[in-house]
Amino acid sequence: MPSVDLRNFPFSAVLGMDDAKRAMQCILVSPNLKTVLVRGGQGSAKTVLSRSMGSISGKRLINIPVNVSEEQLFGGMDIDATIKNGKAVMQPGLLSRANGNIVYVDDVNLMDQRILMSLLNSVLEGKVVLEREGISAEYETDTILIATMNPSDSDISSHVLDRFDLCAYASFPEEEDSRAEILRRNMEFQKDPERFIAMYKDEEDALKDRIDRACKLLPLVSISDDLIGVSVELAVKVLADGHRGDICMINTAKALAALNGRDEVMKKDVEEAAMLCLAHRRNYVQEQPPQPPQQNEQEQQDEEPPQDNDRSEDQNDRDDRDQDEPENQEQEQQQPPDLDFQKLLDDMVFEIGDQFRVIDYLDDRNRKVSKTSAKKGRRMIVESSDSSGRYARSRIPAEKTYDIAFDATVRAAAPYQKSRSHTDMAINIQKQDVREKVREMRAGCTILFLVDASGSLGVRKRMAAVKGAVLSMLRDSYVKRDRIGMMAFRRDTAELVLPPTRSVEYSYRKLEEMPTGGKTPLGEALVTVNEYMTSYSRSHTGEMCYIVVITDGRANVPLKEGSDANDEVLKIAQNLSIPQVKWIVIDASAGFIRFDNAEKLAMALEGTYFRLEDLNADRLAESVRAAIDR
């Protein structure tokens, strides 16, 4: 067993973080669990707890920096040996030292997603397959991966999250007593690390013994068919894709039972495992909305003033109603007509509703952009068009280059040194050997909010909730350093309220002052935003752009007189094609009766569909916990 590292805080001395501790103990017990992700804000002791894994496992912690290259991590060419032998010779990477130990990555969300995916695959498969620069080799790497991240900085895509067997959320204690105890322990550790570690030696030894006993007991642990059914039911309730969540839940439940000294899984083990295995796999895809009612019911629900020809009825029916209900007729004559009521709704300014923490509604599987002129940001990793950014990899240049990747150039030339004529140079490099650097950086994007400000949202006072959601997304975009713009449509036109900007204060004022009322010219809005964003995307080459349409989808102002406005909108949407622009449709409709207009619009635009309520990340987390509790 390695000597005690006085730099590492004892595992047992970390206060709280019970979920993360259970996840790390489970991964030490079960050989079928390989990867753990700890998510939490800055200063929540994620790194401290992860680094303390060595003290309870007896294994060495292999730290992998976030800016690691493929060659450093997986291996590459041994230049000296290649030059001497005249053929490519492999030099193992960091993962070769991780065999039988623990791999640790801090701020894993800042890591290159392509390298991270390869790392996860290597850890889960237990081997590294190297195919690069004329080298074809593989080696074993029996290891586990502990990773940490701060989701407020940037998130990782859902398909990468799914590769983590367990995910625990590190919450910072709010009680004053707990915070004071953390400070006391920290000061004691800094004052005398050796004495502090000795104070917790008994607890550390007891935990090691518990893990050792659980490892021996695990092969004897069984789980009933009923609890397997419960696991499947929980995964279905949170809409988890695939089977990784179910499999991880069973393995985690067995590990928890073994840690508790039992040879049979109980229901509480499955429920506890679900919190660790399903929370990060929850899916935002919601159930299909109910079928819309008949046409006459839709007309009764419509807020727009009905036309005179729509009011035509059979004369006999009107006479019967007038004779049977004279009192009601007098009351209706005393009330203001519908047209006056609609005028009252025009130019109303609603307050901004409640704000919340939004989900990653722009998740696009981390699609790369070939070149970009976008400013630096935190939203996505893109390829830099100049010499700025991190050196990520190399490639054969298509034209003359000034940013030469010297290491890759030498590796390309090394196997041919024996066959080339020798000169006074240490290595003979020819034109075909030259490689250029490919640099990457985190960049923001442009998001244009296309907001429905018609009277249909004003009647139900839905506009306050819409403004609250928009402001929440604006603030999220500000943190990610995106450009944000806003266009509103009502009455007969669509107006650019705010050109793309990085000023959240200016955006707030424009949103607060935005009036509501009138009809819904959704077709005109799509035509206008198409013209604007087509021009914008051409002048911002390589920058990823999003159009977020917030509407109930019920248009009633056709571009062509006599046409059906909703059919016209779908035809326009199907023909729209703006370079480097993705569409997101947020359904702002409310009430028990929901129409599928917004969902049909999203399908026509080939965009992503959300309901307004689905954007609230905290509400979704509560829904997941409620589903698990049931």
Disulfide bonds with the S-S distance in Angstrom:
none
